[in-house]
């Protein structure tokens, strides 16, 4: 149960600064005072979408909402908070509970940004008065419900039946280091480069009562990519993904966002299927009917909602796409090894942390010949083949993988020391002052001289370019090599609809429909062992490595995988470059 006056620990309801005393508190205060909309990750959700999410979680007027406990962890301008309050007031009026005493424990809402907090507080008072409460009771309820502070640091005593909202879209780089370190200490789901919405989900789930529901609209990247691994584990072990609504290409917000969102309803319960729908029309009546289907005890016969068992798969990426495509991928996963188990290696090119210092015209780089390598960049492969523009990279690593002794290479030493201020200021250099001249990634010179396939990170389709073994890849390029597969034959497979099918299912789309051809997704591709491929098929694959006849290419690849005519049609829809 709630404490009658304070769902949030009182000492943390306001988080004053103590200059020179508490760096974490100072960092919070700075965000509370200075953060603009972009810095705060504020994205404003359309009313129709808010009502839809409230319906999905069961926070509806016909329920006894005064008996529920709703949390909004980042209420901003009140996009979720105000509609929830309006529903609460209508429910309370119907039941004769429109009083301070009956409503005091019904809502808890947090906002970090101080001026936003004050503006929304004024709005809430107005809504409460309009709903039939006295000004005094409206002000008292605001004092009981609304808290200015950091949701990830505030301490909560009660549990909640509902958590709803749109958590902040903030990347780690925008968070002060001292505050990010505090978050990492508290939240196990902050893994790799996780955005701040990830611990928001973790914290909200931890505050749910048994049977409680969390309804969020936010980026769905955590379901598939590397940084969502810990959160996927958490949800798989203790919760049920009850509802997933793909909002790809749907205008759900008042502004555009760079990552496509999804609506998720996660319930604190064990077992159960996931109901899935994609790209709903933003219309109040349509969304109301869709919510009824998504929450019905059993799906209506003519409903377009799908129900999928075993969506949550621990730390592995979760796939919620079309049944037919998913079925094909699962069949291939059961019969063929993953790309790297079939004798291939996936990697990413070198990151330097100071490209202007380490990269230049190859011929003009004034270092010993052994200390530079010709570099291939994304712009060199834009035409679908390599057109090297003459760039090179300074290589501070020897063949043994260790940094060379600068005393042995006077030209290299002079070149680097001339640029020392820029190079030594990087984080990687500050961590290891004696190795200040290293690139972020180790350079393996032998990679230069290997045949390889080059793949840019973000593209509408897989641009798979053959490189004969003369250039080293830059960090905006992924590469594939193989000691077993003929690289030309491998290029044919990677250009087919099979490869794109795997990537499209496992990756998250960027705005414009672009896919991320990153190593973590490329490694999901299944590939037969080279020894299992007939000599005749090997040659046909190699002959079609760079063909523009994509149908013919897919037909050959379908033979490799033993696809049915229906499965061939499926991958044919995944071949446009």
ROVEX-972718 format. One record per residue (C-alpha): residue number from 1; residue in one letter; x, y, z. Coordinates in nm, 3 decimals. Layout:
ROVEX-972718
num, residu, c1, c2, c3
NUM, a, X, Y, Z;
...
//
This chain:
ROVEX-972718
num, residu, c1, c2, c3
1, x, 0.000, 0.000, 0.000;
2, x, 0.096, 0.361, -0.049;
3, x, 0.195, 0.585, 0.232;
4, x, -0.099, 0.826, 0.256;
5, x, 0.108, 1.130, 0.181;
6, x, 0.423, 1.019, 0.008;
7, x, 0.459, 0.738, -0.249;
8, x, 0.812, 0.861, -0.315;
9, x, 1.064, 0.902, -0.038;
10, x, 1.024, 1.262, 0.070;
11, x, 1.394, 1.339, 0.080;
12, x, 1.417, 1.276, -0.289;
13, x, 1.103, 1.448, -0.412;
14, x, 1.308, 1.757, -0.476;
15, x, 1.674, 1.711, -0.545;
16, x, 1.859, 2.029, -0.448;
17, x, 2.216, 2.085, -0.543;
18, x, 2.498, 2.086, -0.294;
19, x, 2.783, 2.247, -0.490;
20, x, 3.111, 2.078, -0.426;
21, x, 2.946, 1.817, -0.207;
22, x, 2.770, 1.556, -0.422;
23, x, 2.869, 1.527, -0.790;
24, x, 2.571, 1.302, -0.869;
25, x, 2.326, 1.549, -0.720;
26, x, 2.493, 1.834, -0.905;
27, x, 2.460, 1.641, -1.233;
28, x, 2.091, 1.577, -1.168;
29, x, 2.036, 1.942, -1.085;
30, x, 2.203, 2.054, -1.406;
31, x, 1.970, 1.833, -1.612;
32, x, 1.673, 1.954, -1.412;
33, x, 1.751, 2.318, -1.478;
34, x, 1.938, 2.334, -1.807;
35, x, 1.813, 2.045, -2.015;
36, x, 1.625, 2.144, -2.329;
37, x, 1.380, 1.922, -2.514;
38, x, 1.653, 1.749, -2.716;
39, x, 1.883, 1.696, -2.418;
40, x, 1.593, 1.553, -2.214;
41, x, 1.486, 1.321, -2.494;
42, x, 1.135, 1.462, -2.480;
43, x, 0.908, 1.321, -2.749;
44, x, 0.539, 1.418, -2.745;
45, x, 0.289, 1.138, -2.802;
46, x, -0.039, 1.189, -2.985;
47, x, -0.356, 1.164, -2.776;
48, x, -0.498, 0.877, -2.983;
49, x, -0.186, 0.671, -2.914;
50, x, -0.198, 0.751, -2.542;
51, x, -0.561, 0.640, -2.520;
52, x, -0.470, 0.323, -2.707;
53, x, -0.195, 0.237, -2.458;
54, x, -0.420, 0.306, -2.160;
55, x, -0.680, 0.075, -2.314;
56, x, -0.419, -0.197, -2.371;
57, x, -0.316, -0.190, -2.006;
58, x, -0.676, -0.202, -1.882;
59, x, -0.674, 0.148, -1.740;
60, x, -1.027, 0.215, -1.862;
61, x, -1.316, 0.424, -1.734;
62, x, -1.536, 0.122, -1.668;
63, x, -1.284, -0.009, -1.411;
64, x, -1.256, 0.103, -1.046;
65, x, -0.952, 0.318, -1.118;
66, x, -0.936, 0.463, -0.768;
67, x, -0.836, 0.115, -0.653;
68, x, -0.548, 0.102, -0.901;
69, x, -0.201, 0.252, -0.859;
70, x, -0.067, 0.418, -1.175;
71, x, 0.291, 0.536, -1.226;
72, x, 0.412, 0.774, -1.497;
73, x, 0.794, 0.784, -1.468;
74, x, 0.864, 1.082, -1.695;
75, x, 0.548, 1.283, -1.736;
76, x, 0.684, 1.583, -1.932;
77, x, 0.399, 1.798, -2.061;
78, x, 0.139, 1.551, -1.937;
79, x, 0.073, 1.356, -2.260;
80, x, 0.000, 1.039, -2.059;
81, x, -0.066, 1.190, -1.719;
82, x, -0.357, 1.416, -1.811;
83, x, -0.558, 1.151, -2.004;
84, x, -0.502, 0.906, -1.719;
85, x, -0.628, 1.164, -1.469;
86, x, -0.934, 1.233, -1.683;
87, x, -1.019, 0.863, -1.686;
88, x, -0.964, 0.842, -1.311;
89, x, -1.201, 1.131, -1.245;
90, x, -1.478, 0.986, -1.462;
91, x, -1.443, 0.647, -1.292;
92, x, -1.440, 0.805, -0.945;
93, x, -1.743, 1.021, -1.019;
94, x, -1.939, 0.716, -1.133;
95, x, -1.854, 0.534, -0.812;
96, x, -1.905, 0.831, -0.579;
97, x, -1.536, 0.850, -0.490;
98, x, -1.449, 1.195, -0.622;
99, x, -1.267, 1.298, -0.304;
100, x, -0.913, 1.365, -0.194;
101, x, -0.916, 1.071, 0.047;
102, x, -1.029, 0.825, -0.221;
103, x, -0.783, 0.945, -0.488;
104, x, -0.468, 1.035, -0.295;
105, x, -0.296, 0.704, -0.362;
106, x, -0.414, 0.652, -0.720;
107, x, -0.133, 0.818, -0.913;
108, x, 0.239, 0.879, -0.883;
109, x, 0.414, 1.080, -1.154;
110, x, 0.776, 1.192, -1.183;
111, x, 0.941, 1.460, -1.395;
112, x, 1.306, 1.568, -1.382;
113, x, 1.299, 1.899, -1.568;
114, x, 1.190, 2.167, -1.322;
115, x, 1.016, 2.421, -1.548;
116, x, 0.833, 2.139, -1.728;
117, x, 0.724, 2.003, -1.391;
118, x, 0.580, 2.338, -1.285;
119, x, 0.396, 2.390, -1.614;
120, x, 0.234, 2.049, -1.605;
121, x, 0.147, 2.085, -1.238;
122, x, -0.056, 2.395, -1.322;
123, x, -0.231, 2.203, -1.599;
124, x, -0.315, 1.913, -1.366;
125, x, -0.469, 2.147, -1.107;
126, x, -0.690, 2.293, -1.379;
127, x, -0.800, 1.946, -1.493;
128, x, -0.882, 1.840, -1.139;
129, x, -1.089, 2.152, -1.076;
130, x, -1.268, 2.103, -1.407;
131, x, -1.340, 1.744, -1.299;
132, x, -1.527, 1.861, -0.992;
133, x, -1.268, 1.895, -0.717;
134, x, -1.216, 2.209, -0.512;
135, x, -0.905, 2.416, -0.571;
136, x, -0.777, 2.313, -0.227;
137, x, -0.823, 1.940, -0.294;
138, x, -0.680, 1.975, -0.645;
139, x, -0.365, 2.137, -0.505;
140, x, -0.338, 1.872, -0.231;
141, x, -0.368, 1.592, -0.486;
142, x, -0.097, 1.748, -0.700;
143, x, 0.128, 1.762, -0.397;
144, x, 0.060, 1.394, -0.331;
145, x, 0.084, 1.275, -0.692;
146, x, 0.358, 1.478, -0.860;
147, x, 0.731, 1.467, -0.784;
148, x, 1.018, 1.656, -0.937;
149, x, 1.329, 1.442, -0.948;
150, x, 1.518, 1.165, -1.123;
151, x, 1.305, 0.852, -1.161;
152, x, 1.613, 0.632, -1.178;
153, x, 1.740, 0.758, -0.840;
154, x, 1.422, 0.824, -0.642;
155, x, 1.319, 0.559, -0.389;
156, x, 0.972, 0.406, -0.404;
157, x, 0.790, 0.221, -0.128;
158, x, 0.475, 0.098, -0.303;
159, x, 0.404, -0.127, -0.598;
160, x, 0.192, -0.025, -0.895;
161, x, -0.082, -0.192, -1.096;
162, x, -0.005, 0.017, -1.404;
163, x, 0.301, 0.193, -1.542;
164, x, 0.251, 0.393, -1.863;
165, x, 0.448, 0.644, -2.060;
166, x, 0.706, 0.732, -2.319;
167, x, 1.049, 0.706, -2.155;
168, x, 1.316, 0.959, -2.252;
169, x, 1.505, 0.913, -2.580;
170, x, 1.850, 0.994, -2.442;
171, x, 2.179, 0.835, -2.544;
172, x, 2.453, 0.768, -2.289;
173, x, 2.672, 1.039, -2.436;
174, x, 2.424, 1.304, -2.325;
175, x, 2.436, 1.193, -1.960;
176, x, 2.712, 1.331, -1.733;
177, x, 2.975, 1.063, -1.667;
178, x, 2.928, 1.070, -1.289;
179, x, 2.552, 1.022, -1.325;
180, x, 2.592, 0.747, -1.584;
181, x, 2.827, 0.565, -1.348;
182, x, 2.561, 0.583, -1.075;
183, x, 2.298, 0.443, -1.312;
184, x, 2.529, 0.158, -1.413;
185, x, 2.582, 0.069, -1.049;
186, x, 2.207, 0.049, -0.988;
187, x, 2.075, -0.112, -1.307;
188, x, 2.199, -0.440, -1.448;
189, x, 2.029, -0.385, -1.784;
190, x, 2.262, -0.099, -1.878;
191, x, 2.480, -0.303, -2.107;
192, x, 2.709, -0.189, -2.384;
193, x, 2.566, 0.130, -2.540;
194, x, 2.213, 0.104, -2.399;
195, x, 1.998, 0.416, -2.428;
196, x, 1.849, 0.553, -2.107;
197, x, 1.504, 0.411, -2.183;
198, x, 1.643, 0.064, -2.101;
199, x, 1.688, 0.124, -1.723;
200, x, 1.354, 0.308, -1.729;
201, x, 1.195, -0.018, -1.840;
202, x, 1.388, -0.217, -1.580;
203, x, 1.294, 0.017, -1.294;
204, x, 0.929, 0.033, -1.398;
205, x, 0.901, -0.345, -1.417;
206, x, 1.056, -0.382, -1.073;
207, x, 0.782, -0.158, -0.932;
208, x, 0.493, -0.363, -1.075;
209, x, 0.259, -0.557, -0.850;
210, x, 0.187, -0.918, -0.942;
211, x, -0.038, -0.904, -1.248;
212, x, 0.055, -0.540, -1.305;
213, x, 0.113, -0.408, -1.656;
214, x, 0.365, -0.171, -1.807;
215, x, 0.256, 0.002, -2.129;
216, x, 0.532, 0.199, -2.304;
217, x, 0.591, 0.344, -2.646;
218, x, 0.963, 0.360, -2.717;
219, x, 1.231, 0.230, -2.952;
220, x, 1.219, -0.148, -2.992;
221, x, 1.592, -0.184, -3.054;
222, x, 1.639, -0.353, -2.716;
223, x, 1.447, -0.657, -2.841;
224, x, 1.704, -0.737, -3.107;
225, x, 2.037, -0.564, -3.066;
226, x, 2.338, -0.620, -2.847;
227, x, 2.266, -0.359, -2.584;
228, x, 1.924, -0.507, -2.506;
229, x, 2.069, -0.844, -2.402;
230, x, 2.032, -0.796, -2.025;
231, x, 1.682, -0.649, -2.050;
232, x, 1.568, -0.939, -2.269;
233, x, 1.698, -1.180, -2.008;
234, x, 1.513, -0.996, -1.732;
235, x, 1.180, -0.993, -1.914;
236, x, 1.212, -1.356, -2.026;
237, x, 1.274, -1.475, -1.672;
238, x, 1.011, -1.280, -1.479;
239, x, 0.752, -1.124, -1.711;
240, x, 0.532, -1.177, -2.016;
241, x, 0.539, -0.967, -2.329;
242, x, 0.161, -0.956, -2.360;
243, x, 0.132, -0.712, -2.651;
244, x, 0.360, -0.582, -2.924;
245, x, 0.242, -0.322, -3.175;
246, x, 0.496, -0.230, -3.441;
247, x, 0.475, 0.146, -3.509;
248, x, 0.715, 0.140, -3.806;
249, x, 0.616, 0.418, -4.045;
250, x, 0.329, 0.527, -3.818;
251, x, 0.301, 0.893, -3.722;
252, x, 0.263, 0.833, -3.347;
253, x, 0.436, 1.150, -3.225;
254, x, 0.410, 1.523, -3.282;
255, x, 0.770, 1.522, -3.410;
256, x, 0.979, 1.276, -3.609;
257, x, 1.207, 1.031, -3.429;
258, x, 1.519, 0.865, -3.571;
259, x, 1.437, 0.515, -3.448;
260, x, 1.105, 0.351, -3.513;
261, x, 0.912, 0.281, -3.197;
262, x, 0.687, 0.005, -3.080;
263, x, 0.414, -0.019, -2.819;
264, x, 0.480, -0.292, -2.567;
265, x, 0.268, -0.416, -2.281;
266, x, 0.468, -0.625, -2.036;
267, x, 0.288, -0.804, -1.754;
268, x, 0.431, -0.931, -1.428;
269, x, 0.320, -1.291, -1.474;
270, x, 0.451, -1.627, -1.586;
271, x, 0.386, -1.777, -1.928;
272, x, 0.152, -1.667, -2.203;
273, x, 0.150, -1.583, -2.573;
274, x, 0.225, -1.246, -2.729;
275, x, -0.035, -1.067, -2.937;
276, x, 0.115, -0.881, -3.229;
277, x, -0.007, -0.615, -3.468;
278, x, 0.180, -0.394, -3.713;
279, x, 0.139, -0.035, -3.827;
280, x, -0.209, 0.060, -3.710;
281, x, -0.389, 0.363, -3.847;
282, x, -0.386, 0.655, -3.604;
283, x, -0.758, 0.694, -3.564;
284, x, -0.936, 0.690, -3.230;
285, x, -1.218, 0.454, -3.329;
286, x, -0.986, 0.215, -3.514;
287, x, -0.741, 0.201, -3.223;
288, x, -1.025, 0.146, -2.976;
289, x, -1.143, -0.158, -3.177;
290, x, -0.785, -0.285, -3.211;
291, x, -0.729, -0.256, -2.834;
292, x, -1.043, -0.465, -2.777;
293, x, -0.903, -0.740, -3.004;
294, x, -0.559, -0.727, -2.844;
295, x, -0.702, -0.762, -2.493;
296, x, -0.992, -1.002, -2.561;
297, x, -0.992, -1.333, -2.368;
298, x, -0.972, -1.507, -2.707;
299, x, -0.900, -1.357, -3.047;
300, x, -1.205, -1.280, -3.263;
301, x, -1.216, -1.505, -3.571;
302, x, -1.174, -1.223, -3.825;
303, x, -0.916, -1.028, -3.628;
304, x, -0.587, -0.940, -3.797;
305, x, -0.408, -0.963, -3.464;
306, x, -0.159, -1.250, -3.451;
307, x, -0.075, -1.456, -3.146;
308, x, 0.279, -1.593, -3.115;
309, x, 0.408, -1.839, -2.858;
310, x, 0.757, -1.828, -2.711;
311, x, 0.851, -1.482, -2.842;
312, x, 1.078, -1.408, -2.549;
313, x, 1.392, -1.613, -2.601;
314, x, 1.620, -1.510, -2.315;
315, x, 1.913, -1.297, -2.425;
316, x, 1.875, -1.400, -2.789;
317, x, 1.707, -1.149, -3.023;
318, x, 1.329, -1.162, -3.025;
319, x, 1.161, -1.197, -3.363;
320, x, 0.801, -1.081, -3.404;
321, x, 0.769, -1.063, -3.781;
322, x, 0.547, -1.240, -4.031;
323, x, 0.468, -1.603, -3.965;
324, x, 0.583, -1.721, -4.307;
325, x, 0.918, -1.542, -4.299;
326, x, 0.978, -1.644, -3.941;
327, x, 0.894, -2.005, -4.022;
328, x, 1.146, -2.005, -4.308;
329, x, 1.419, -1.855, -4.090;
330, x, 1.353, -2.108, -3.815;
331, x, 1.373, -2.397, -4.065;
332, x, 1.704, -2.271, -4.202;
333, x, 1.837, -2.223, -3.849;
334, x, 1.752, -2.585, -3.772;
335, x, 1.932, -2.723, -4.080;
336, x, 2.234, -2.496, -4.143;
337, x, 2.517, -2.356, -3.928;
338, x, 2.559, -1.986, -3.854;
339, x, 2.787, -1.790, -4.086;
340, x, 3.094, -1.809, -3.862;
341, x, 3.038, -2.179, -3.793;
342, x, 3.049, -2.238, -4.169;
343, x, 3.408, -2.114, -4.199;
344, x, 3.356, -1.738, -4.233;
345, x, 3.465, -1.448, -4.016;
346, x, 3.271, -1.124, -3.969;
347, x, 3.448, -0.811, -3.848;
348, x, 3.447, -0.434, -3.857;
349, x, 3.713, -0.202, -3.988;
350, x, 3.944, 0.011, -3.780;
351, x, 3.828, 0.301, -3.563;
352, x, 4.100, 0.553, -3.479;
353, x, 3.931, 0.814, -3.258;
354, x, 4.122, 1.078, -3.456;
355, x, 4.074, 1.017, -3.827;
356, x, 4.223, 1.352, -3.928;
357, x, 4.549, 1.253, -3.762;
358, x, 4.572, 0.888, -3.865;
359, x, 4.418, 0.905, -4.213;
360, x, 4.538, 1.098, -4.516;
361, x, 4.645, 1.060, -4.878;
362, x, 4.836, 0.733, -4.885;
363, x, 5.126, 0.864, -5.090;
364, x, 5.157, 1.179, -4.878;
365, x, 5.168, 1.006, -4.537;
366, x, 5.527, 1.079, -4.432;
367, x, 5.603, 0.761, -4.239;
368, x, 5.803, 0.447, -4.310;
369, x, 5.642, 0.235, -4.587;
370, x, 5.574, -0.046, -4.338;
371, x, 5.384, 0.199, -4.113;
372, x, 5.098, 0.278, -4.348;
373, x, 4.826, 0.081, -4.523;
374, x, 4.592, 0.168, -4.810;
375, x, 4.244, 0.228, -4.665;
376, x, 3.904, 0.153, -4.817;
377, x, 3.611, 0.368, -4.702;
378, x, 3.237, 0.368, -4.765;
379, x, 3.267, 0.626, -5.043;
380, x, 3.505, 0.393, -5.227;
381, x, 3.233, 0.129, -5.279;
382, x, 2.926, 0.341, -5.350;
383, x, 2.907, 0.218, -5.710;
384, x, 2.889, -0.149, -5.607;
385, x, 3.258, -0.209, -5.672;
386, x, 3.583, -0.071, -5.536;
387, x, 3.701, 0.263, -5.668;
388, x, 3.986, 0.346, -5.431;
389, x, 4.031, 0.718, -5.380;
390, x, 4.384, 0.694, -5.251;
391, x, 4.340, 0.722, -4.873;
392, x, 4.574, 0.551, -4.630;
393, x, 4.600, 0.491, -4.256;
394, x, 4.900, 0.515, -4.027;
395, x, 4.960, 0.179, -3.861;
396, x, 5.125, 0.188, -3.516;
397, x, 5.102, -0.190, -3.469;
398, x, 5.363, -0.449, -3.560;
399, x, 5.299, -0.794, -3.702;
400, x, 5.295, -0.932, -3.348;
401, x, 4.988, -0.723, -3.264;
402, x, 5.176, -0.496, -3.025;
403, x, 5.250, -0.127, -3.061;
404, x, 5.582, -0.064, -3.231;
405, x, 5.862, 0.116, -3.050;
406, x, 5.866, 0.468, -3.190;
407, x, 6.243, 0.478, -3.147;
408, x, 6.265, 0.220, -3.427;
409, x, 6.063, 0.435, -3.667;
410, x, 6.183, 0.799, -3.664;
411, x, 5.947, 0.914, -3.940;
412, x, 5.647, 0.761, -3.764;
413, x, 5.756, 0.919, -3.435;
414, x, 5.788, 1.263, -3.594;
415, x, 5.451, 1.228, -3.768;
416, x, 5.270, 1.125, -3.450;
417, x, 5.440, 1.375, -3.219;
418, x, 5.345, 1.656, -3.457;
419, x, 4.981, 1.554, -3.396;
420, x, 5.021, 1.449, -3.034;
421, x, 4.784, 1.702, -2.886;
422, x, 4.498, 1.568, -3.096;
423, x, 4.590, 1.200, -3.057;
424, x, 4.671, 1.201, -2.685;
425, x, 4.344, 1.374, -2.598;
426, x, 4.139, 1.067, -2.688;
427, x, 3.986, 0.853, -2.413;
428, x, 4.183, 0.546, -2.527;
429, x, 4.507, 0.742, -2.489;
430, x, 4.419, 0.885, -2.151;
431, x, 4.353, 0.532, -2.023;
432, x, 4.696, 0.416, -2.138;
433, x, 4.936, 0.714, -2.158;
434, x, 5.235, 0.501, -2.262;
435, x, 5.037, 0.376, -2.561;
436, x, 4.898, 0.718, -2.650;
437, x, 4.958, 0.667, -3.023;
438, x, 4.748, 0.351, -3.068;
439, x, 4.432, 0.347, -3.277;
440, x, 4.113, 0.254, -3.088;
441, x, 4.103, -0.081, -3.268;
442, x, 4.409, -0.294, -3.322;
443, x, 4.520, -0.309, -3.682;
444, x, 4.592, -0.650, -3.830;
445, x, 4.800, -0.577, -4.141;
446, x, 4.744, -0.924, -4.287;
447, x, 4.374, -0.841, -4.332;
448, x, 4.477, -0.598, -4.604;
449, x, 4.598, -0.880, -4.828;
450, x, 4.300, -1.112, -4.788;
451, x, 4.008, -1.137, -5.026;
452, x, 3.706, -0.997, -4.848;
453, x, 3.351, -0.878, -4.884;
454, x, 3.281, -0.519, -4.774;
455, x, 2.943, -0.410, -4.637;
456, x, 2.842, -0.058, -4.528;
457, x, 2.655, -0.033, -4.198;
458, x, 2.330, 0.142, -4.296;
459, x, 2.166, 0.077, -4.631;
460, x, 1.828, -0.005, -4.775;
461, x, 1.966, -0.338, -4.888;
462, x, 2.286, -0.535, -4.861;
463, x, 2.557, -0.374, -5.072;
464, x, 2.809, -0.658, -5.082;
465, x, 3.132, -0.554, -5.257;
466, x, 3.423, -0.783, -5.341;
467, x, 3.772, -0.656, -5.253;
468, x, 4.058, -0.859, -5.396;
469, x, 4.303, -0.813, -5.108;
470, x, 4.475, -0.477, -5.142;
471, x, 4.296, -0.249, -4.893;
472, x, 4.229, -0.226, -4.519;
473, x, 3.866, -0.145, -4.417;
474, x, 3.766, 0.171, -4.230;
475, x, 3.537, 0.146, -3.924;
476, x, 3.219, 0.234, -4.117;
477, x, 3.258, -0.090, -4.311;
478, x, 3.196, -0.448, -4.203;
479, x, 3.388, -0.727, -4.372;
480, x, 3.357, -1.101, -4.425;
481, x, 3.648, -1.334, -4.498;
482, x, 3.658, -1.710, -4.535;
483, x, 3.921, -1.984, -4.533;
484, x, 3.671, -2.231, -4.676;
485, x, 3.415, -2.063, -4.895;
486, x, 3.510, -1.918, -5.233;
487, x, 3.461, -1.547, -5.173;
488, x, 3.284, -1.489, -5.507;
489, x, 3.036, -1.770, -5.432;
490, x, 2.988, -1.625, -5.085;
491, x, 2.920, -1.284, -5.240;
492, x, 2.634, -1.436, -5.438;
493, x, 2.474, -1.578, -5.123;
494, x, 2.517, -1.251, -4.936;
495, x, 2.353, -1.055, -5.219;
496, x, 2.053, -1.284, -5.227;
497, x, 1.716, -1.247, -5.060;
498, x, 1.824, -1.509, -4.803;
499, x, 2.084, -1.281, -4.644;
500, x, 1.852, -0.982, -4.637;
501, x, 1.574, -1.193, -4.487;
502, x, 1.790, -1.279, -4.187;
503, x, 1.913, -0.923, -4.139;
504, x, 1.565, -0.772, -4.175;
505, x, 1.420, -1.008, -3.914;
506, x, 1.691, -0.956, -3.656;
507, x, 1.785, -0.590, -3.696;
508, x, 1.593, -0.274, -3.619;
509, x, 1.498, -0.044, -3.906;
510, x, 1.614, 0.314, -3.921;
511, x, 1.401, 0.600, -4.050;
512, x, 1.347, 0.561, -4.422;
513, x, 1.330, 0.184, -4.387;
514, x, 1.707, 0.140, -4.384;
515, x, 1.852, -0.172, -4.231;
516, x, 2.162, -0.199, -4.013;
517, x, 2.400, -0.450, -4.169;
518, x, 2.604, -0.484, -3.850;
519, x, 2.819, -0.776, -3.743;
520, x, 2.570, -0.895, -3.480;
521, x, 2.302, -0.934, -3.750;
522, x, 2.530, -1.069, -4.023;
523, x, 2.635, -1.348, -3.787;
524, x, 2.271, -1.462, -3.773;
525, x, 2.280, -1.562, -4.140;
526, x, 2.283, -1.939, -4.195;
527, x, 2.515, -2.092, -4.454;
528, x, 2.579, -2.449, -4.574;
529, x, 2.925, -2.596, -4.525;
530, x, 3.138, -2.548, -4.835;
531, x, 3.210, -2.918, -4.859;
532, x, 2.837, -2.983, -4.887;
533, x, 2.805, -2.767, -5.200;
534, x, 2.837, -2.949, -5.533;
535, x, 3.109, -2.841, -5.778;
536, x, 2.844, -2.742, -6.031;
537, x, 2.657, -2.522, -5.783;
538, x, 2.982, -2.368, -5.658;
539, x, 3.062, -2.249, -6.009;
540, x, 2.712, -2.117, -6.076;
541, x, 2.719, -1.918, -5.752;
542, x, 3.056, -1.765, -5.839;
543, x, 2.938, -1.681, -6.193;
544, x, 2.639, -1.490, -6.053;
545, x, 2.827, -1.309, -5.775;
546, x, 2.775, -0.963, -5.927;
547, x, 2.479, -1.027, -6.155;
548, x, 2.202, -0.769, -6.188;
549, x, 1.953, -1.047, -6.256;
550, x, 1.834, -1.084, -5.899;
551, x, 1.566, -1.342, -5.984;
552, x, 1.822, -1.575, -6.140;
553, x, 2.050, -1.523, -5.841;
554, x, 1.772, -1.612, -5.598;
555, x, 1.684, -1.921, -5.796;
556, x, 2.043, -2.047, -5.768;
557, x, 2.060, -1.968, -5.397;
558, x, 1.723, -2.137, -5.342;
559, x, 1.882, -2.458, -5.476;
560, x, 2.163, -2.418, -5.226;
561, x, 1.914, -2.406, -4.938;
562, x, 1.657, -2.644, -5.082;
563, x, 1.380, -2.383, -5.081;
564, x, 1.029, -2.461, -5.196;
565, x, 0.868, -2.245, -5.470;
566, x, 0.666, -2.068, -5.197;
567, x, 0.982, -1.996, -4.997;
568, x, 1.152, -1.864, -5.310;
569, x, 0.866, -1.617, -5.349;
570, x, 0.923, -1.503, -4.990;
571, x, 1.288, -1.416, -5.047;
572, x, 1.209, -1.255, -5.381;
573, x, 1.049, -0.975, -5.182;
574, x, 1.379, -0.911, -5.007;
575, x, 1.610, -0.837, -5.297;
576, x, 1.569, -0.472, -5.399;
577, x, 1.883, -0.260, -5.378;
//
